[in-house]
């Protein structure tokens, strides 16, 4: 199923894959096993074969959690007096989150900031608000 694949992004059900599935992926594969609380593949097994592994769990590196986006997105909407969310705002929010990881800190075990990083929500809010301000400018 995943033979030669570069990336697996799972948001479905626990234990769909095993270590052999990940071993059969391309070299330097990326695995986002986001089913919660039990991911699609055991993260410890995935880490033996993939270059980057992320889960929805806080007890493994690279926790992918919507709490990184939503407080800032809504704050930006409120601050900007905006009534609609669109793809450009979501893209700006994603870039703001990604930019919270400094280039010298970026590594396979740290591709996304912690949910406890207090700088994330204000950065996301500013990014969303700026999109709205650009649209309302004459």
C-alpha positions in Angstrom: 0.0 0.0 0.0 2.8 2.5 0.9 5.7 1.0 -1.0 7.9 3.8 -2.2 5.6 6.5 -0.8 7.3 9.7 0.4 4.6 10.8 2.8 1.8 9.2 4.8 -0.8 11.5 6.4 -3.3 9.6 8.4 -6.4 11.1 10.2 -8.5 7.9 10.4 -8.2 5.0 12.8 -5.7 3.4 15.2 -3.2 0.7 14.2 -3.9 0.6 10.4 -0.1 0.3 9.7 2.8 -1.5 11.2 6.5 -1.1 11.2 6.9 -3.0 7.9 4.6 -0.6 6.1 6.8 2.3 7.1 10.0 0.4 6.3 8.7 0.0 2.7 8.2 3.7 2.2 10.8 5.8 0.4 14.1 6.8 2.1 13.6 9.8 4.4 9.8 9.3 4.4 7.5 11.6 6.4 4.8 10.1 8.6 1.9 12.1 10.1 -0.1 9.5 12.1 -2.7 11.8 13.6 -5.5 9.5 14.8 -5.9 10.2 18.5 -5.4 8.8 21.1 -4.0 5.8 19.2 -2.2 6.7 15.9 -2.4 4.7 12.7 1.1 3.3 13.4 3.0 3.1 16.7 5.3 6.3 16.6 8.2 4.4 18.1 8.1 1.9 15.2 7.6 4.6 12.6 10.6 6.6 14.0 12.9 3.6 13.2 12.2 4.0 9.5 10.9 7.5 8.7 12.9 10.7 8.7 10.1 12.7 10.3 7.2 11.4 12.4 4.4 13.5 13.9 1.3 12.5 15.8 -1.6 14.1 17.6 -0.2 13.0 20.9 1.6 15.2 23.4 3.9 12.4 24.6 5.8 12.2 21.3 7.7 14.9 19.4 6.0 16.9 16.8 2.5 17.0 18.2 0.1 18.2 15.5 -2.9 19.9 17.3 -5.5 22.4 16.1 -4.9 24.3 19.4 -1.9 25.9 17.6 -4.2 27.5 15.1 -7.7 28.2 16.4 -7.1 30.7 19.3 -5.0 32.9 17.0 -7.3 32.5 14.0 -10.3 33.6 16.0 -8.4 36.4 17.7 -7.3 37.7 14.3 -10.8 37.6 13.0 -12.1 39.5 16.1 -9.3 42.1 16.0 -9.8 42.7 12.3 -13.6 42.8 12.5 -13.7 40.0 10.0 -16.7 37.7 9.4 -15.4 35.0 7.1 -12.4 32.6 7.1 -10.9 31.7 3.8 -8.0 29.7 2.4 -5.7 32.7 2.3 -6.2 33.3 6.0 -5.6 29.7 6.8 -2.4 29.6 4.7 -1.2 32.7 6.6 -2.0 31.0 9.9 -0.1 27.9 8.8 2.9 30.0 7.8 2.8 31.9 11.1 2.9 28.6 13.0 5.7 27.3 10.9 7.7 30.5 11.3 7.7 30.0 15.1 10.3 27.3 14.7 13.6 29.1 14.1 15.8 27.6 11.3 18.5 26.8 13.8 16.0 24.8 15.9 14.4 22.9 13.0 15.2 19.2 13.1 13.3 15.9 12.5 12.0 16.0 16.1 11.0 19.6 16.1 9.1 20.7 13.0 6.2 22.4 14.7 6.1 24.6 17.9 4.8 23.2 21.1 1.2 23.8 22.0 2.5 25.6 25.1 4.5 28.2 23.0 2.9 31.5 24.0 4.2 33.2 20.9 2.1 31.1 18.5 -1.4 32.6 19.0 -0.3 36.2 18.7 1.6 35.4 15.5 -1.3 33.6 14.0 -3.7 36.4 15.0 -1.5 39.0 13.4 -1.2 37.0 10.2 -5.0 36.6 9.9 -5.7 40.2 10.8 -3.2 41.4 8.2 -5.0 39.5 5.4 -8.2 41.2 6.4 -6.5 44.6 6.5 -5.1 44.2 3.0 -8.6 43.4 1.7 -10.2 46.4 3.4 -7.5 48.9 2.3 -8.5 51.2 -0.5 
